[in-house]
Each structure stands twice: as C-alpha cells, then as structure tokens.
Amino acid sequence: MPADESQKRRLVVGVSGASGMPLTLRLLQALQRPDVELHLVISSGAKRVLREEGGIAPEDLARYARAVHPADDMAAGPASGSWRHDGMIVCPCSMSSLAAIACGAGSTLLHRAADVTLKERRPLVLVPRETPLNLIHLENMRRLAAAGAVVMPFMPAFYTRPETIDDLLRHFCGRLLDQLGLTSDIRRWRDDDARPRP
Ligand SMILES: Cc1cc2nc3c(=O)[nH]c(=O)nc-3n(C[C@H](O)[C@H](O)[C@H](O)COP(=O)(O)O)c2cc1C
C-alpha cells in the first residue's frame, strides 16, 4: 500500500437525501484504507435523512474523510475539473439528485462535482434509491448510463448466503469498490471453483 500521499487514490463520495445511510456508513468504512484519500459532500437533504433514520450523525460520516466540503461551496476542489480525483460515488443518490445530474444542473456542489466527473471522463457511480421507479426516474438513469455513469442500485446478492444485514451491505460495498478498481475480500461467485473443466 502506498505510504506516499501522491500515490493515493483520491475519491469523492456524495451523500444525498435518499434512504440508506447505513449503506453509506459501511461504504465509508470500506474506504478507510491507506491507498485512499476520501472527500465527502453531504447534501442538506442527506442531513435531514440522517436525522430521520436515526443513529447516524453527519459527524459519524465526516470522521472517515480527509475533508468534508460544504454542499454550497462552489469554490471547493470537486467543483473543478482541474482538481484531480480518481472517481466519485453518490451513495445514496436521491431521485432529485439523479434528475439534477442527468440534466447537467450544477447548482449544488454535489451535482456540480458529479457533472465535472462525467465531463472529465472519470468513473461516476450512482447508487439510486427509490421504489417503485417511474418513467422519469428510468429515463434519467438511461440518460446517465449513456453519458458514462454506472447506475448501481443497492440490489443485494443472495448467492453469497448472507446471514446479517451487514453481510449484504459489505458485499455490495465490495461491488462498488470493483467499479473503481479497488480490491476487496468479498465472496465471489465461483471464486473457489474446484470443479473439473469439461
Ligand atoms: C426520511 C426521508 C427519506 C427519503 N428517502 C428518499 C429516497 O429513498 N429516495 C429519494 O429519491 N428521496 C427520498 N427522500 C426525499 C429527498 O430527501 C428529497 O427529495 C431531497 O430534496 C433530496 O435532495 P438532495 O438530493 O439534494 O439530497 C427522503 C426524504 C426523507 C426525509
């Protein structure tokens, strides 16, 4: 693992106001590693959901990050393409943020940072959360996928035989890390396959 700061992968995590803060917390924990420098943007909607879902305060998320950039700070690093990073995950991604990113509206730092990530052709992974989905949600996801984003709703895998909710969260976080080319020790389908070749 790189001890040299300049070799770290710089990642941005945007947290918007959809349900699912335990997943966000698990993701931030998974990104606590010596090869990652984490930057966080928490929308005001997310702060409200954190309060409503209980148990997690914004400070609980902030302690995992090198910096928490205020959601209205358009002069923060992630607002500019010249501030280099290696990818952004929006987790969870509300339908409101999904729509704003899909139409290129950069009126908050979270939306601007996602827009910049797309224009710089860096990995942008969105974890939308809503159910059921209407046509507008689906069209926005289609549009974002066409623009290069990875749309990755939290859809737990059961082939790993999870026993706890944390097993589900951990596996999904490993799949998110896959999208950024980061290693993890999650259980993988047929990874221990000892069957003879046909
Ligand atoms: C407790 C709570 C849960 C919510 N869950 C969702 C959700 O799962 N998906 C969603 O799209 N919006 C959800 N919302 C609504 C968003 O928070 C709202 O649309 C907000 O304006 C999103 O803004 P943001 O994307 O800038 O955070 C929820 C709101 C609250 C208070």
The ligand as a Gaussian input file, in Angstrom:
#p B3LYP/6-31G(d) Opt

LIG

0 1
 C      -36.603000      10.168000       5.719000
 C      -36.554000      10.527000       4.276000
 C      -36.302000       9.543000       3.365000
 C      -36.241000       9.833000       1.993000
 N      -35.974000       8.811000       1.123000
 C      -35.838000       9.093000      -0.170000
 C      -35.478000       8.051000      -1.072000
 O      -35.280000       6.904000      -0.691000
 N      -35.332000       8.381000      -2.373000
 C      -35.488000       9.655000      -2.838000
 O      -35.299000       9.874000      -4.032000
 N      -35.835000      10.658000      -1.999000
 C      -36.017000      10.420000      -0.687000
 N      -36.351000      11.429000       0.183000
 C      -36.626000      12.773000      -0.361000
 C      -35.334000      13.582000      -0.581000
 O      -34.632000      13.742000       0.623000
 C      -35.676000      14.955000      -1.176000
 O      -36.177000      14.801000      -2.491000
 C      -34.492000      15.911000      -1.160000
 O      -34.898000      17.142000      -1.714000
 C      -33.319000      15.363000      -1.936000
 O      -32.346000      16.375000      -2.091000
 P      -30.810000      16.042000      -2.335000
 O      -30.732000      15.071000      -3.441000
 O      -30.176000      17.344000      -2.666000
 O      -30.286000      15.476000      -1.054000
 C      -36.424000      11.156000       1.539000
 C      -36.690000      12.166000       2.480000
 C      -36.737000      11.864000       3.818000
 C      -36.997000      12.949000       4.820000

